[in-house]
Amino acid sequence: MTCKHIRFEFSDGVAVITLNRPDQLNAFSGTMGEELGKAYERCDVDDGVRAVVLTGAGRAFCAGADMREGASTFERRDESSFSAAAVHPPAWEVRKPVIAALNGHAIGIGLTLALQCDIRIMAREGKYGIVQVRRGVMPDAYSHWTLPRIVGISRAADLLLTGRTFRGDEAAELGLASRVLPAEQVLPAALEIARDIAVNTAPLSVALTKRLLWESSALTHTEVGRRETELHHHLMGKADAIEGVMAYLERRAPHWKLSVKRDWPDD
């Protein structure tokens, strides 16, 4: 991919998307949002991609909106062209695990984008906050939906309504971070998780599990049970259900056959 504000790399089943404006602490731009959406679309449909790592170049993950235009930063946009979603599709719609490696500060949309990911590894030294209410606008990128799912409504209210900032250890206490590490260890840890997924997990099984996990909060326990049963019927008896057992019994690496793109359920 030829990009201006992100970098896309792919190796051994793992796609690494790097927000790439280090001189501006990876401040978010419209171009960055468009390029990130295209990268997510590629990862979703490419069966070679088994896991995705999202990180930032330099010493920050993303310092928030690019405010170099000063007073016109948040000027009114044409209603037909503006969306607070910022990126389409969001990370949770990518049918591969998306791991956010927050190697440094993540402020405003920098953090709300990371909330869309499945797993977050965060730097202990990083400064974090959903600060939009302190800039005269409001939280974005579906954060009124993602954040309460992650930390609960009381903690979400604390972060969204105050716009306060906090460090990595508090991110762990709040439940925002799957793991908190020194900054230099964040990306290696995320890559280790991604490579483990790429080798040891069945791609269609992971994709269906991710989709149901994100949908589950809108379903009753009865509906979740029904969906789990339907999806088991879709997987059982097929090549990967056989290969997963035999690879385990034979103590060898699995060779998965099912395709997320080709074998996705019709409904």
NORVENBEL-V32043 format. One record per pair of residues at least 12 apart in sequence whose ideal C-beta (glycine too) atoms are under 7 Angstrom apart, sorted by sequence separation. I is the first residue (numbers start at 1). J is the second residue. D is the distance in whole Angstrom. If there is no record, write none. Layout:
I&J&D  I&J&D
This chain:
6&18&6  102&114&6  147&159&7  168&180&4  243&255&6  6&19&6  7&20&4  19&32&6  130&143&6  147&160&7  243&256&6  6&20&5  100&114&4  243&257&7  5&20&6  212&227&6  5&21&6  240&256&5  100&117&4  111&128&5  143&160&7  240&257&6  99&117&6  102&120&6  111&129&7  112&130&6  239&257&4  240&258&5  17&36&7  98&117&5  99&118&7  102&121&7  104&123&5  111&130&6  155&174&6  212&231&7  239&258&6  98&118&5  99&119&5  100&120&5  101&121&5  102&122&4  103&123&6  106&126&6  107&127&7  238&258&6  97&118&5  102&123&6  105&126&5  139&160&5  17&39&5  97&119&7  99&121&7  104&126&5  105&127&5  106&128&5  107&129&6  108&130&7  86&109&6  108&131&5  151&174&5  208&231&5  5&29&6  92&116&6  102&126&6  107&131&6  108&132&6  151&175&5  91&116&4  116&141&7  150&175&6  151&176&6  5&31&5  6&32&6  87&113&7  90&116&5  91&117&5  116&142&7  150&176&6  4&31&6  5&32&4  112&139&6  15&43&5  112&140&6  113&141&6  115&143&6  133&161&7  6&35&5  112&141&4  130&159&5  134&163&4  5&35&6  6&36&6  26&56&4  116&146&6  130&160&6  133&163&4  205&235&6  4&35&7  8&39&5  26&57&6  109&140&6  112&143&4  115&146&4  132&163&7  204&235&7  234&265&5  3&35&5  109&141&6  115&147&6  131&163&4  6&39&6  130&163&7  15&49&5  26&60&5  28&62&6  129&163&6  131&165&7  13&48&7  17&52&6  22&57&4  25&60&4  26&61&7  115&150&6  129&164&6  205&240&7  13&49&7  14&50&7  22&58&3  26&62&5  27&63&5  28&64&6  129&165&4  204&240&7  1&38&7  13&50&4  14&51&5  15&52&5  16&53&5  17&54&5  18&55&6  19&56&5  20&57&5  26&63&6  27&64&6  28&65&5  29&66&5  128&165&6  129&166&7  1&39&6  13&51&7  18&56&7  19&57&7  25&63&4  27&65&7  28&66&6  127&165&5  128&166&6  202&240&4  10&49&7  14&53&6  16&55&7  18&57&5  27&66&4  127&167&7  1&42&7  61&102&4  126&167&7  19&61&7  24&66&6  52&94&6  61&103&6  63&105&6  126&168&5  202&244&6  19&62&5  61&104&5  64&107&4  65&108&6  125&168&7  128&171&6  52&96&6  54&98&6  60&104&4  61&105&6  62&106&6  63&107&5  64&108&3  65&109&6  124&168&4  51&96&6  52&97&7  59&104&5  60&105&4  61&106&4  64&109&6  123&168&6  124&169&6  50&96&6  51&97&5  52&98&5  53&99&5  54&100&5  55&101&4  64&110&5  122&168&5  49&96&6  52&99&7  54&101&7  56&103&6  62&109&7  63&110&6  41&89&7  51&99&7  53&101&6  55&103&6  56&104&7  62&110&3  40&89&6  61&110&6  122&171&5  37&87&5  44&94&5  36&87&5  37&88&5  40&91&7  43&94&5  44&95&5  62&113&7  37&89&7  90&142&6  33&86&5  43&96&6  61&114&7  203&256&6  207&260&5  33&87&5  40&94&5  86&140&6  87&141&7  199&253&6  200&254&7  202&256&5  204&258&4  86&141&5  122&177&4  203&258&7  84&140&4  85&141&6  120&176&6  124&180&5  202&258&7  204&260&6  85&142&6  120&177&5  121&178&6  124&181&7  126&183&7  203&260&5  120&178&5  121&179&5  122&180&5  123&181&7  124&182&6  125&183&5  119&178&5  204&263&5  121&181&6  123&183&4  74&136&7  54&117&6  74&137&5  123&186&5  122&186&7  121&186&5  64&131&7  121&189&5  149&217&6  121&190&5  119&193&7  104&183&6  25&105&7  103&183&6  28&109&5  28&110&7  103&186&5  102&186&7  103&187&6  101&186&5  101&187&5  101&190&4  99&190&5  118&210&6  99&193&6  99&194&6  97&197&6  97&206&6  96&207&7  95&207&4  97&210&6  95&210&7  95&211&7  92&214&5  55&187&5  55&190&7  53&190&5  53&191&6  53&194&5  51&194&4  51&197&4  50&197&6  51&198&5  50&198&4  50&203&6  95&260&5  14&191&7  14&194&4  14&195&6  12&195&7  14&198&6  13&198&3  12&198&6  47&259&5  47&260&6  47&261&5  45&261&6
